[in-house]
Amino acid sequence: MKVFVLAESRKARLELTAGARPYGEQVEVIVIGNDKDSAVADKIWSIPAQEGAMFEDYTETVAALLHQEQPQLLLVEPTKRCKLMAGRLAAMAGTSVMTDLIDLTEDGVGKHLVYGGAAIRKEKAATSLAIVMVGPGVLSGADEGGKGEQEVFPFVQPSHRIQVVSRAKKEKSSVDLASAKRVIGVGRGIAKEEDLGMIRELAAVIHSEVGCSRPIAEAEKWLPKETYIGVSGLMLAPEVYVAVGISGQVQHTVGMNRSKVVIAINKDKNAAIFAQADYGIVGDLYKVVPALIEQLK
Ligand SMILES: Cc1cc2nc3c(=O)[nH]c(=O)nc-3n(C[C@H](O)[C@H](O)[C@H](O)COP(=O)(O)OP(=O)(O)OC[C@H]3O[C@@H](n4cnc5c(N)ncnc54)[C@H](O)[C@@H]3O)c2cc1C
């Protein structure tokens, strides 16, 4: 079976390429411009970067490449632009896209969260090409060896083009939760924004990044939106996840339940988060967190 990989970021490209191994003996990656790091693939299809072109402008080129090479599986990074391109590629190839999978078996059965994360649906492509979007950590831990052959695939002029008028840098959170080994997730158990100082202090002591539940980012706006964890936010699998004042609603836990070790701090002994936890501390976080900082220092 031939597997193709399409990603916007180099990091996702490397992870998907390495993680593609169990799904096919031939793993090939599509790169816009040049990326020598993609040498973990058996073949790198390099599409020449076009001046002023947007990512979507390469859709016709990628479609032509897929048509020529006929892979059975296309693994795609789940960014907005990749989703847009994947949808158009699927329409051109007469197939559908399996989005935001949390698991993909070697025989192509994907697991997908439905009803806001309350249920899991299993799905499988019924066409010769399966287009599948998987987030960080889902395909981790696979072999990274590839032949790294390179071939240039010529750019195909898009039929409907949007012209770029200008580009400006957007200030984003510098936190990289997806690759953090330790993450503290803070929830509504925190009463005031200032109290995040205590959480950051704990994070510094245990060398961790700080993420949150959705209400902390969306409702309170105490932390950036790109740091909330769960079905509509980040799907993480760190070595250690510390849930502080988080109730453990399924919409949150699907984003952290692949963590190796989960520690939960909650004053309610019946909180659902304890069902996910390897270690649980029942207590007031305003007493537990300072005590932990004191001990761990
Ligand atoms: C379609 C949909 C998508 C959603 N997507 C997401 C998502 O991606 N991510 C997400 O997080 N949520 C998501 N939600 C929201 C989700 O359902 C929950 O409402 C949310 O996760 C709850 O956040 P929380 O645990 O911080 O708050 P709460 O549920 O209010 O829990 C606060 C917890 O803090 C504890 N607590 C309070 N005070 C203290 C104290 N002093 N010491 C210790 N513990 C204390 C309480 O016992 C409680 O368990 C989604 C909801 C819907 C409907």
The ligand as a MOL file (V3000), in Angstrom:
LIG
                    3D

  0  0  0     0  0            999 V3000
M  V30 BEGIN CTAB
M  V30 COUNTS 53 58 0 0 0
M  V30 BEGIN ATOM
M  V30 1 C -19.7130 20.9900 21.9340 0
M  V30 2 C -18.8790 21.2550 23.1530 0
M  V30 3 C -17.5000 21.2560 23.0210 0
M  V30 4 C -16.6990 21.4860 24.1430 0
M  V30 5 N -15.3450 21.4470 23.9940 0
M  V30 6 C -14.5690 21.5720 25.0850 0
M  V30 7 C -13.1490 21.4520 24.9880 0
M  V30 8 O -12.5760 21.2530 23.9110 0
M  V30 9 N -12.4210 21.5750 26.1210 0
M  V30 10 C -12.9880 21.7910 27.3590 0
M  V30 11 O -12.2530 21.8850 28.3610 0
M  V30 12 N -14.3160 21.9220 27.4680 0
M  V30 13 C -15.1150 21.8230 26.3720 0
M  V30 14 N -16.4600 21.9520 26.5130 0
M  V30 15 C -16.9950 22.3440 27.8310 0
M  V30 16 C -17.1070 21.1560 28.7750 0
M  V30 17 O -18.3380 20.5060 28.5730 0
M  V30 18 C -17.0390 21.6180 30.2430 0
M  V30 19 O -18.0490 22.5730 30.4740 0
M  V30 20 C -15.6930 22.2100 30.6330 0
M  V30 21 O -14.6470 21.3350 30.2750 0
M  V30 22 C -15.6650 22.4310 32.1390 0
M  V30 23 O -14.5090 23.1210 32.4890 0
M  V30 24 P -13.9360 23.0340 33.9690 0
M  V30 25 O -13.7080 21.6160 34.3310 0
M  V30 26 O -12.8090 23.9840 34.0550 0
M  V30 27 O -15.1190 23.6880 34.8380 0
M  V30 28 P -16.1950 23.0310 35.7870 0
M  V30 29 O -16.9220 21.9380 35.1160 0
M  V30 30 O -16.9790 24.1700 36.3330 0
M  V30 31 O -15.3380 22.3590 36.9440 0
M  V30 32 C -14.6120 23.0630 37.9120 0
M  V30 33 C -14.0710 22.0430 38.8820 0
M  V30 34 O -13.2450 22.6960 39.8220 0
M  V30 35 C -13.4650 22.1180 41.0920 0
M  V30 36 N -13.1180 23.1310 42.0850 0
M  V30 37 C -13.7570 24.3030 42.3620 0
M  V30 38 N -13.1010 24.9930 43.3050 0
M  V30 39 C -12.0330 24.2390 43.6590 0
M  V30 40 C -10.9830 24.4070 44.5960 0
M  V30 41 N -10.8780 25.5080 45.3550 0
M  V30 42 N -10.0720 23.4260 44.7050 0
M  V30 43 C -10.1420 22.2980 43.9490 0
M  V30 44 N -11.1200 22.0890 43.0410 0
M  V30 45 C -12.0450 23.0510 42.8920 0
M  V30 46 C -14.9250 21.7440 41.1180 0
M  V30 47 O -15.1550 20.7070 42.0580 0
M  V30 48 C -15.1500 21.3030 39.6790 0
M  V30 49 O -14.9650 19.9100 39.5450 0
M  V30 50 C -17.2840 21.7350 25.4130 0
M  V30 51 C -18.6750 21.7260 25.5320 0
M  V30 52 C -19.4580 21.4920 24.4210 0
M  V30 53 C -20.9540 21.4840 24.5820 0
M  V30 END ATOM
M  V30 BEGIN BOND
M  V30 1 1 1 2
M  V30 2 1 2 3
M  V30 3 2 2 52
M  V30 4 2 3 4
M  V30 5 1 4 5
M  V30 6 1 4 50
M  V30 7 2 5 6
M  V30 8 1 6 7
M  V30 9 1 6 13
M  V30 10 2 7 8
M  V30 11 1 7 9
M  V30 12 1 9 10
M  V30 13 2 10 11
M  V30 14 1 10 12
M  V30 15 2 12 13
M  V30 16 1 13 14
M  V30 17 1 14 15
M  V30 18 1 14 50
M  V30 19 1 15 16
M  V30 20 1 16 17
M  V30 21 1 16 18
M  V30 22 1 18 19
M  V30 23 1 18 20
M  V30 24 1 20 21
M  V30 25 1 20 22
M  V30 26 1 22 23
M  V30 27 1 23 24
M  V30 28 2 24 25
M  V30 29 1 24 26
M  V30 30 1 24 27
M  V30 31 1 27 28
M  V30 32 2 28 29
M  V30 33 1 28 30
M  V30 34 1 28 31
M  V30 35 1 31 32
M  V30 36 1 32 33
M  V30 37 1 33 34
M  V30 38 1 33 48
M  V30 39 1 34 35
M  V30 40 1 35 36
M  V30 41 1 35 46
M  V30 42 1 36 37
M  V30 43 1 36 45
M  V30 44 2 37 38
M  V30 45 1 38 39
M  V30 46 1 39 40
M  V30 47 2 39 45
M  V30 48 1 40 41
M  V30 49 2 40 42
M  V30 50 1 42 43
M  V30 51 2 43 44
M  V30 52 1 44 45
M  V30 53 1 46 47
M  V30 54 1 46 48
M  V30 55 1 48 49
M  V30 56 2 50 51
M  V30 57 1 51 52
M  V30 58 1 52 53
M  V30 END BOND
M  V30 END CTAB
M  END
